[in-house]
Amino acid sequence: MRLKSTQPRKQRLARYEAPPHVRRKFLSAPLSRELREKYGRRNLPVRKGDTVRILRGDFRDKEGKVTAVDVKRGVIFVDGVVVAKADLSEVPRPIPPSNVMITKLELKDKWRARILER
């Protein structure tokens, strides 16, 4: 059994150096009450196509589809959540997945359905 350190610097280092298949689990977001009762799970990793409600920040209470998931940076991008740059062009605003709640799941993938059946 491998012991995990409780030192914050080592915890941070482990997160930064984690491989992509482990980082994907860091992109988990809580499920809405209805989904929680339906599937018996508290949270799930966010995927492209899921519908989420933003719970924190400037875009609080805004709901939209996830357009992209950046595993390396640990952020998601939601449709309609953009900020204007100095040249007035709009760019998508990255949002930490801990600040959103999944309200509707994208279940086209057979693997996702298997995860929920477990």
C-alpha positions in Angstrom: 0.0 0.0 0.0 1.3 3.4 -1.0 1.0 6.1 1.6 -0.2 9.5 0.5 1.3 12.6 2.0 -0.8 15.2 3.7 1.6 18.0 2.9 -0.1 20.6 0.6 3.0 21.0 -1.6 3.1 17.2 -2.3 -0.7 17.1 -2.8 -0.4 20.0 -5.4 2.5 18.3 -7.1 0.6 15.0 -7.4 -2.3 16.9 -9.1 0.0 18.8 -11.5 1.9 15.7 -12.4 -1.1 13.3 -12.7 -1.5 11.5 -16.0 -4.6 12.4 -18.2 -6.6 9.3 -17.2 -6.3 10.3 -13.5 -6.9 14.1 -14.3 -10.2 13.2 -15.9 -11.5 12.3 -12.5 -10.6 15.7 -11.1 -13.1 17.1 -13.6 -16.1 15.8 -11.6 -19.1 17.9 -10.9 -22.1 17.3 -8.7 -25.3 16.0 -10.2 -28.7 17.8 -9.8 -31.1 16.4 -7.2 -33.2 14.6 -9.9 -30.1 12.9 -11.5 -28.8 12.1 -8.1 -32.0 10.2 -7.1 -32.3 8.6 -10.6 -28.7 7.2 -10.7 -27.8 6.9 -7.0 -24.5 8.9 -7.5 -23.4 12.2 -6.2 -21.1 13.3 -8.9 -19.7 12.4 -12.3 -16.8 13.6 -14.6 -18.2 16.3 -16.9 -18.2 15.5 -20.6 -18.8 17.5 -23.8 -22.5 17.7 -24.5 -23.6 17.7 -20.8 -25.9 20.5 -19.8 -24.6 22.3 -16.7 -25.8 25.2 -14.4 -23.0 27.5 -13.2 -23.1 27.9 -9.4 -20.3 30.4 -8.7 -18.8 33.5 -10.3 -19.9 36.2 -12.8 -22.0 33.7 -14.8 -24.0 32.3 -11.8 -27.3 30.7 -12.6 -26.5 30.5 -16.3 -27.2 27.2 -17.9 -25.7 25.8 -21.1 -24.1 22.9 -22.9 -20.4 22.0 -22.3 -18.6 22.8 -25.6 -15.2 21.6 -24.5 -13.3 19.9 -21.7 -9.6 20.8 -21.2 -8.2 17.9 -19.2 -4.7 19.5 -19.1 -5.8 22.8 -17.6 -8.7 21.2 -15.6 -11.4 23.5 -16.9 -14.6 23.3 -19.0 -16.1 25.6 -21.5 -19.8 26.3 -21.5 -21.9 27.5 -24.5 -22.7 31.2 -24.2 -20.2 31.9 -21.4 -17.8 34.4 -23.1 -15.8 37.4 -22.2 -14.9 40.4 -24.4 -11.2 41.1 -25.0 -9.8 44.6 -25.5 -10.2 44.3 -29.3 -13.9 43.5 -28.7 -13.5 39.9 -29.9 -15.2 37.3 -27.6 -13.4 34.3 -26.2 -14.9 31.4 -24.2 -14.4 31.7 -20.4 -12.8 28.7 -18.7 -14.8 27.4 -15.7 -13.6 25.0 -13.0 -15.9 22.0 -13.0 -16.4 22.2 -9.2 -18.3 25.5 -9.8 -21.0 23.8 -11.9 -23.8 21.3 -11.4 -24.8 18.8 -14.1 -28.5 19.1 -14.9 -28.7 16.8 -18.0 -26.3 14.0 -19.1 -25.2 13.2 -22.6 -25.9 9.4 -22.8 -25.0 8.7 -26.4 -21.9 6.9 -25.3 -22.3 3.2 -24.3 -19.5 3.6 -21.8 -21.2 6.4 -19.9 -24.3 4.2 -19.5 -22.2 1.4 -18.1 -20.6 3.7 -15.6 -24.1 4.7 -14.4 -25.3 1.1 -14.2 -22.5 0.1 -11.9 
